[in-house]
Amino acid sequence: MDLSTVLADAGYDAEHNHRPCRDELGIGRSIIALNGRNTGQRLPKTPCRRALRQHFPRLIYNQRWRIESGFSQHKRRLGSALTAHGHQAQRVSLSCASSPTTS
């Protein structure tokens, strides 16, 4: 599956999160809300963060609620942590968690 856009909240706002999305993973856009970090009106110094500050796609970013809703539902049903200890048991648990339900 090819991803064209990554959306993330301000907790992931750092150049070391933007750059691998574009350079290593080939993701066209990383839309991560800027964390002001008490910078006032100054522009960020790093290129990816500066570009986002100047042209932030708010309409796209505001669609994050859809996936956040899905994550919340997943955690309510299956829990937020793996309970299996061994590597193989964790793989089986994850594969069961990601398979579609019939209910």
C-alpha positions as CSV (number, residue, x, y, z in Angstrom):
1,M,0.0,0.0,0.0
2,D,1.4,3.4,-1.0
3,L,0.7,6.3,1.4
4,S,0.5,9.8,-0.1
5,T,-0.2,11.8,3.1
6,V,0.5,11.4,6.8
7,L,-1.5,13.3,9.4
8,A,-0.3,13.6,13.0
9,D,-0.9,15.8,15.9
10,A,1.6,18.4,17.4
11,G,3.2,15.7,19.6
12,Y,5.1,14.5,16.5
13,D,6.1,18.0,15.3
14,A,9.8,17.6,14.7
15,E,12.0,17.7,11.6
16,H,13.1,14.1,12.4
17,N,9.5,13.0,11.9
18,H,8.8,15.0,8.8
19,R,12.0,14.1,6.9
20,P,11.8,10.3,7.0
21,C,8.3,10.5,5.7
22,R,9.4,12.2,2.6
23,D,12.9,11.0,2.1
24,E,12.9,7.4,3.2
25,L,9.2,6.3,2.9
26,G,8.3,8.3,-0.2
27,I,5.3,9.9,1.4
28,G,4.3,13.0,-0.5
29,R,3.1,15.1,2.4
30,S,3.5,15.0,6.2
31,I,0.9,17.2,7.7
32,I,1.8,17.5,11.4
33,A,0.3,20.3,13.4
34,L,3.0,22.7,14.5
35,N,3.9,22.9,18.1
36,G,4.7,26.6,18.8
37,R,7.2,25.8,21.6
38,N,6.9,29.4,22.8
39,T,8.4,30.7,19.6
40,G,5.8,33.4,19.1
41,Q,5.5,34.6,15.5
42,R,8.9,33.3,14.3
43,L,9.0,30.9,11.5
44,P,10.5,27.4,12.1
45,K,14.1,27.0,11.0
46,T,13.8,23.6,9.4
47,P,12.5,23.4,5.8
48,C,9.6,20.9,6.2
49,R,8.2,22.7,9.3
50,R,8.7,26.1,7.7
51,A,6.7,25.0,4.6
52,L,3.9,23.8,6.8
53,R,3.7,27.0,8.8
54,Q,3.4,29.0,5.6
55,H,0.8,26.8,3.9
56,F,-1.0,24.6,6.5
57,P,-3.7,22.5,4.8
58,R,-6.3,22.8,7.6
59,L,-9.2,21.2,5.6
60,I,-7.2,18.0,5.2
61,Y,-5.8,18.1,8.7
62,N,-9.3,18.4,10.2
63,Q,-10.2,15.0,8.8
64,R,-7.9,13.3,11.5
65,W,-11.1,12.8,13.6
66,R,-12.0,9.9,11.3
67,I,-9.0,7.8,12.0
68,E,-8.8,8.8,15.6
69,S,-12.4,7.5,16.0
70,G,-11.3,4.2,14.4
71,F,-8.3,3.9,16.8
72,S,-10.5,4.6,19.8
73,Q,-13.0,1.9,18.7
74,H,-10.1,-0.6,18.2
75,K,-8.7,0.1,21.7
76,R,-12.2,-0.3,23.3
77,R,-12.7,-3.7,21.6
78,L,-9.2,-5.1,21.9
79,G,-7.3,-3.1,24.5
80,S,-4.5,-0.7,24.0
81,A,-1.6,-3.2,24.6
82,L,-0.6,-6.6,23.5
83,T,-0.9,-9.2,26.3
84,A,1.0,-11.9,24.5
85,H,4.6,-12.3,25.6
86,G,6.4,-14.3,22.9
87,H,7.1,-12.9,19.4
88,Q,5.1,-15.5,17.6
89,A,2.1,-15.1,20.0
90,Q,2.2,-11.3,19.5
91,R,2.1,-11.8,15.7
92,V,-0.9,-14.1,16.0
93,S,-2.6,-11.6,18.3
94,L,-2.0,-8.7,15.9
95,S,-3.2,-10.7,12.9
96,C,-6.4,-11.5,14.7
97,A,-6.8,-7.9,15.7
98,S,-6.5,-6.6,12.2
99,S,-8.8,-9.2,10.5
100,P,-12.3,-8.0,9.8
101,T,-15.0,-8.9,12.3
102,T,-18.3,-10.5,11.3
103,S,-20.5,-9.0,14.0
